[in-house]
């Protein structure tokens, strides 16, 4: 069976729109760990990063191999540099331990702010982003890619004793 490229393109765009809308309407749930609640990445976001990005990379490589002309060497180098940069920017899991708020990343070092070192808690874009600022210049940001934004805001206010600045 031969797949028409325009049909494949329409299916791909439709799938991207469905996933984009799905990321906005899903909230995810908090995971209870022995140290305290953990706010990980929403499952839909994780699906897009772990499954769809490698598939897109494979499609690009396939198109390069099957085309009559190969792209200049800087195009694949730039493409893979952007893919690595995006993988390094993955939002980390935020955990509220008994003594501190921590954020663990896949490809970067972890961040930690003790509750008594929290200077301010900022919320922006209708509560989609919550930033915890420490007096040691560390910032931990709960983004719209993380799960359970309302629960995170309530729990961080309770543990630090500080109000959220809008």
N, C-alpha and C positions, 0 to 999 in steps of 0.2 A: 504494500500500500504506500502510495506516495502522498506525503503531507504537503499541502500548498503553503508556501511561506507566508502569504497574507493571512491565512487561517491560523497558522501557528502564532503569528504576531498578535492577532486579535485575541486568541486564547490567553496568551501571556499577559497582555495588557489587562484583560478582564481579571485574571488571577491576581495581578498586582493591586488593582483597585479593591478587590475583595479583601486582600490581606491588609491593605492600608486602612480600610474602614474597620476591619476587625481589631486592629491594634488600638483604635480610638475607643471602641465600645467595651473592650474587655478590661477588667480591672486586675485580674490575678488574685492570688491569695497569699497571705503571710504564712511562712513556714516556721513552726516552733522548733527551735533547736535547744540543746541543753544550756547553752549560754544565754538564750533569749530569742526574741523574734528576729527573723531574717527576711529581708525584702529583696527578693531576687528579680531577675528579668522576667517579664511576662512571657508565658509559653509561646505566644504567637511571634513575638520579637525573636526569641531564641530559635524558633523554627526558621524564620527568614535568614538569620545569620548563619545557622549551622547547615541548613539544607539548600536553600535557594541561592545563596551566594556562590557556593561551589558549583552548582548547576549552571549558573550564569557564566562563571569562569570557564567551565567545560564547553559551553556553547560558543564562547568567543574563540577559544582555542580551536574548536572544530571548524568554525567559519574561516579562521586563518589557514588551516590545513587544506580545506577544500577549495579555497578561492584560487584563481589563476595567478594572482599577484600577492606576494607576501608584503606585509606592512614594513615600513622602516623599523630598524631595531629599537628606536627610542619609543615607539608606540607600545610594544609589549612590556618594555622596562617600566614605562610610566604607568601602564595598566596594573602591573603586579605591585608596584610601589604604592599605588592608591589602595589596592586591596589589602596590603599589609598594614597600611596606616589606619584603614577603617577597622581592621581586626583589633588593632591596639587600642582603639577608642571605645571598645565594648564597655558598657556601663557595668560596674562591679556590684556584687551583692552587698547590701548594707545590712549589718547586724547590730542590734542594740543589746550589748552585753550588760551585766550588772554595773560596770564601772565606766563604760565608754561606748561611743558610737564608732563603728569600724566599717571600712569599705574595702573589700577584697576584689582585685581585678585578676583577669586571666594572664595578661602580658605586662602588667606594670606593678610596682610595689604597692602594698596596702597603705591605707590612710587610717589614722586613729585620732579621735578627739575625746578626751575625758569630759564627763558631764560638767564638772566644775570649771573647765576651760572654755566652755561654749560662751562666745560673746553675743551672738545673735542668731536668730532663725528667720530666714527670709522666704517668702512665698511669692511667686510671680505667675503670670499667665493663668489666672483663675485656679491656682493651686496645682497646676501641672508640674511645676518645678519648686522644690523646697531645698534651700541651701542652708546648711549648718556651718557657721563660721566659728573657728576656734581662735584663741588668742595666740596660738603658735603658727599662724598663717596657713593653716590647713583648712580646706573647704571640702565638704562632703555634700554632693548634690543628688537628691532623689528626683529623677527625671520622669517623664511620661512613659519611658520604657520600663520602669520598675513597677512592681505590683503594689496595690493597696496604698494609694497616696493619702487618703483620709486617715487610715489607721496609723500610718507613719507620722503624720502631723500630730495626731492626738498623743501618741506614745512619746514622741520626742519632747513635746510640751510638758507632759507629766514627769518625765525623767529629769529634765533640766530645770524645770520650774520657770522657764522663760516663755513669753508669749510670741507668737509668730507675727512678724512685721510684714504687712502686705505692700 
